[in-house]
C-alpha cells in the first residue's frame, strides 16, 4: 500500500481558513484509519485502533473547539469569554460562603419585600379568593369586582405614558373586537371541522401579513400566541431542518446581542448553542464580519432584527441575506416589534425619498419572518404570525403523531387548543383598518418618534448630556448618557425621576440606556413627554452631583446585573419577581 500523507494547504485568504481546518480534520481521520487497518496484527491493531481513536478524537475535538472559538471571537474575545465562564462558576461558590451568604440573604429578602409591595396590589373592598366560593357569585357581583380590579393603581397607559405594552387602536375598534370575541368565544382553532369560519379567517390573516412583507407565491406561515412562540417555532424549524436535511447533531445559532430573548429561549428549550455577536459601536447594527467568522458546519440559523427591541435599529439584513445564500443557511428576521410599522415605512413616505433598508422576503436569503399583529397591528393581545419562504421549512415546526392511541394527531404550533376568538378579533382588526389605515398610523407614530429624536439632538439640555443610540427609523428610540458626561448624570436616576412623573421608560444595559416605544396613545402627549424629559434630566443632574452616579433602586439593580460576580444574585431577584406573580 502506498504511503499516506497528511497534506495541509495553506489558505490563500483569511476566508478560506475554516474550510482548510475542516479539510485537515478529515485527512487526519483518513490517515489514522488506513494506518491501523494496514497493521499486521489485526486483533491487537483493532484494539489499539479503538483506544487511540477515542483519545485522538477527544483531544482533537477539544483542540478544534478552542481553535474555532478563537477564530470566531478573536483572541481577546475568547479570553473574555473564558474569564466570564470561570467567574460565573467561581462567584456562586464565593457568595455561598457562610459570612457572605447571610448578608446576601438579608439584602435579597429586603429586595423581595420591595418587589412584592410594588407588584401585589390590593384594596380593602376587594373580595379575596384562595379557594372556589361555595356558592357562585352573581353576574352583577362579578362585574362589580372587575371594575374595582381595573381601578387598582397602575401605570397610566391610557394617556400614552407607557413605552409600548399597550397598542390601543381606539374605542371603536375595541367595540368591534369585543363583538368578535362575543360571537366566537367558544371557538377552538384545533377543530377546523367544527369552526370552518375560524379556519378561513386564520388563513386569511396569514395571507394578508405575508403580502405586506412581500412574500413570494410559495410563502406560507401560521398564527401563534405571540412573538415568543413565533421565535420558538423559528428555532425549532431550523433545528429540525438542520438535523433531518443536513445531518447536524450539534446545532448552533448566530444572532446579534440585541436579538430578542425569545431566540435565547428557543436555544435553551431546544438544545442549541447560541453565538451572540456584538454590534457595530457606531451604527448598533450587527457586526457582519463577526457573524461570518462564526459560521461553521453546525450553523442552523442566522438571525437579525427589524428593528431590535433595545435600540429600535434595523440590522443589516441585506448583508446577512448574502451570507445566508452563500452558506445555504436559513435566515430569520424578527420583525415582531416593527410589525405594521416597518412594513409600511416605505409606502407611508414618512422618511420622504430617503432610501430605506430592505429586510423582508425581497431579499433571497430571508427564509422566515416573525410579526406581532397584537402590537402595531392593534389586534387583540395573543396574536402573532410566523412566516416562511416556503412550506419546506414550515413543516419542521409541526408536531405529528400517527400512532397515538387517541387517533392520528397533528399540531401546527406549540399549543394544542387555541382561542379562536382571538384570531377572529385579529382578522376583524386587519380588514377594518386596511392598508390606508396602517399607512396613516405608521406616518403619525414615526413622525412623533423622529420629533423626539430631533429634540434630544437639538435641545440645549438634552443634547449636552444625552445621545440617541444609532439611527432608528421606526417607532422606538433609545438614548444614553454621553461618555463625556458619565460623572454628571445617571441614566437610571433619570429613569426613576420619569417614573415619579408617571412615565414608564424601558431600562436597558450594556450600554446603560433608556428607550421608549411610541404608540398611537403617545402621539397626542408628545410635547408633555419632551417637557418632562427635559425637567427630569435637569433634576437628575443635580441629584447625581449630590449623591453620585448610583443612587436609586434602578441603578442598584442594574449595577448587580451588570457585574459578572453578582449576576447570580440578579437571577435570584428575577426568580423572586416571577414567584410574586402567583402570590395571592
Secondary structure, DSSP 8 states (H G I E B T S, - for coil): -----------SSGGGHHHHHHHHHHHHHHHHHHHHHT-S-HHHHHHHHHHHHHHHHHHHHHHHHHHHHHHHHHHHHHHHHHHHHHHHHHHHHHHTSHHHHHHHHHHHHHHHHHHHHHH----TTS---SS--SS---HHHHHHHHHHHHTS----TTTT-BSSS-----HHHHHHHHHHHHHTTT-BTT-TTT-HHHHHHHHHHHHHHHHHTT--TT-EEEEESSHHHHHHHHHHHHHHHHHHHH--SS-EEEEETTS-HHHHHHHHHHT-EEEEE-B-TTT-SB-HHHHHHH--TTEEEEEEESS-TTT-----HHHHHHHHHHHT--EEEE-TTTHHHHTTHHHHTTTTT------STTSTTEEEEEE-TTSTT---SS-EEEEESSHHHHGGG-EEESS-TT--EEESSS-SS-BHHHHHHHHHHHHHHHHHHHHHHHHHHHHHHHHHHHHHHHSHHHHHHEEE-S---SSEEEEEE-GGGTTT--HHHHHHHHHHTT-B-EEETTTTEEEEE--HHHHTTHHHHHHHHHHHHHHHHHHHHHH-S--SHHHHHHHHHT-TTTHHHHHHHHHHHHHHTT--
